[in-house]
Amino acid sequence: MRKLKHHEIDRPTPEALSSMERHPIIVLVENIRSAHNVGSILRTSDAVRAERVFLTGFSPPASHRGVHKSALGAQDTVPWQHVQSSVEIATRLKADGVTLVALELTTNPTRSEDLPGDIFPVCLMVGNEIEGLSEDLLAWADFALEIPQYGAKQSLNVSVATGIAMYDLLRLYLDRRGN
């Protein structure tokens, strides 16, 4: 075993990526304060070839210089849009038949392996580093996805948790497609 050199890693170019089919995973980011967290979410969205990212409320847009520091170019390879109202986006997605999954601690949690097979396309909704999702947005959720915690802390960093959830959703999608 040896570590691959950068030029040995087979990845599509941004041009090729723009014409490739995206996985039916949308990410809705509500009021995440840290540009670094937003950049990390964009970078992971690129890694899973997510369909789109909505940055809402006071989340910094992907054009923000602080986002670029952790996105490392993903702001240019992932379709994104900055809008003020997260509920407006959730309403529109729900009307389009998208399943809304909140990444939040609730009274009715669901583990990713227990999600039904027909949830795609899906929108993963993630919220503020301290407050989580707003109650108004949470009310639109079809499921609340919970990542089990085995230590003393209640939660993970929002970008870390979002990455775990995105890969869980991607695995679920690919498994159910037979890939």
C-alpha positions in Angstrom: 0.0 0.0 0.0 1.1 3.5 -0.8 -0.5 6.9 -0.6 -1.8 8.1 -4.0 -0.4 11.2 -5.5 -2.9 13.9 -6.3 -2.6 13.3 -10.1 -3.4 9.6 -9.6 -6.8 10.2 -8.0 -9.4 9.7 -10.6 -12.1 12.4 -10.3 -14.3 14.2 -12.8 -13.3 17.7 -13.9 -15.8 20.4 -13.0 -16.8 20.5 -16.6 -17.5 16.8 -16.7 -19.3 16.9 -13.4 -21.7 19.6 -14.7 -23.1 17.0 -17.1 -23.2 14.0 -14.8 -26.4 12.8 -13.1 -26.6 14.0 -9.5 -27.8 11.9 -6.6 -31.3 12.9 -5.4 -30.0 14.5 -2.2 -30.7 18.2 -1.5 -29.3 20.0 1.6 -31.1 22.9 3.2 -28.8 24.8 5.6 -30.7 27.1 8.0 -28.9 29.9 9.9 -25.5 28.3 10.2 -23.2 31.1 11.4 -19.8 29.7 10.6 -18.5 30.2 7.1 -16.2 27.2 7.7 -19.1 24.9 8.5 -20.9 26.1 5.4 -17.8 25.5 3.3 -17.4 22.0 4.8 -21.0 21.2 4.0 -20.5 22.3 0.4 -17.4 20.2 0.1 -19.2 17.1 1.4 -22.1 17.9 -1.0 -19.6 17.8 -3.8 -18.2 14.5 -2.6 -21.7 12.8 -2.6 -22.6 14.7 -5.8 -25.7 16.2 -4.1 -28.3 17.7 -6.4 -28.3 21.2 -4.7 -27.6 23.1 -1.5 -29.9 25.9 -0.2 -28.2 28.3 2.2 -30.9 30.2 4.1 -31.2 32.9 6.7 -28.0 34.4 8.0 -25.9 31.5 6.6 -23.1 33.0 4.6 -23.4 32.5 0.8 -21.1 30.2 -1.0 -19.4 33.3 -2.5 -18.2 34.4 0.9 -14.4 34.3 1.2 -14.5 32.4 4.5 -16.6 29.7 2.9 -14.0 29.3 0.1 -11.3 28.4 2.8 -13.0 25.1 3.7 -15.0 24.5 0.5 -11.8 24.3 -1.5 -13.6 25.0 -4.8 -16.8 23.0 -4.0 -18.7 26.3 -4.2 -18.1 26.1 -7.9 -19.0 22.5 -8.4 -22.2 22.2 -6.3 -25.4 24.0 -7.4 -26.3 26.3 -4.6 -28.7 29.1 -3.9 -28.9 31.6 -1.0 -32.4 32.5 0.0 -33.8 34.2 3.2 -36.6 31.9 4.1 -36.0 28.2 4.9 -39.7 27.6 5.2 -40.3 28.9 1.8 -37.8 26.4 0.3 -39.3 23.6 2.4 -42.8 24.4 1.2 -41.7 24.4 -2.4 -39.7 21.1 -2.1 -42.6 19.4 -0.3 -45.0 20.5 -3.1 -42.5 19.0 -5.6 -42.7 15.6 -3.8 -39.3 15.8 -2.0 -39.1 14.1 1.4 -37.9 16.4 4.1 -35.6 14.9 6.7 -34.5 17.0 9.7 -31.1 16.3 11.2 -32.3 17.1 14.7 -32.8 15.6 18.2 -36.6 15.2 18.6 -39.1 13.1 20.5 -39.6 10.9 17.4 -36.1 10.0 16.1 -35.4 7.8 13.1 -32.1 6.1 12.4 -31.0 6.2 8.7 -31.3 2.4 8.3 -35.0 2.7 9.4 -35.9 5.2 6.7 -38.4 3.9 4.1 -37.1 3.0 0.6 -39.3 5.6 -1.2 -37.8 8.7 0.5 -35.9 9.9 -2.6 -35.6 12.6 -3.7 -34.8 13.8 -0.2 -33.8 17.1 1.4 -31.6 16.9 4.5 -32.4 20.0 6.7 -29.6 21.1 9.0 -29.6 24.0 11.5 -27.7 26.4 13.6 -24.7 25.3 15.5 -26.4 26.1 18.9 -30.1 26.2 18.3 -30.5 23.6 15.6 -33.5 23.9 13.3 -36.2 26.4 13.9 -39.5 25.1 15.1 -41.1 26.6 11.9 -38.8 24.5 9.7 -39.0 21.4 11.8 -42.8 21.4 11.5 -42.3 20.6 7.8 -40.1 17.5 8.4 -41.3 14.0 7.4 -38.6 12.4 9.5 -36.1 13.5 12.1 -32.8 11.7 11.6 -30.7 11.1 14.7 -27.1 10.1 14.8 -26.5 7.9 17.9 -24.3 9.5 20.6 -22.4 7.2 22.9 -20.3 9.8 24.8 -21.2 12.7 27.2 -21.9 15.3 24.5 -25.4 15.7 23.0 -24.3 16.4 19.4 -21.6 16.6 16.8 -20.4 19.7 15.0 -23.0 20.5 12.3 -20.7 20.0 9.4 -19.5 16.6 10.7 -23.1 15.5 11.5 -24.2 16.7 8.0 -21.4 14.6 6.4 -22.4 11.5 8.3 -26.0 12.0 7.4 -25.3 12.7 3.7 -23.2 9.5 3.4 -25.9 7.5 5.2 -28.5 8.8 2.7 -26.2 8.2 -0.2 -25.5 4.6 0.9 -29.3 4.0 1.3 -30.0 5.4 -2.1 -27.2 3.4 -3.8 -28.2 0.2 -2.0 -31.8 0.5 -3.0 -30.8 1.1 -6.6 -28.7 -2.0 -6.5 -25.3 -0.3 -6.8 
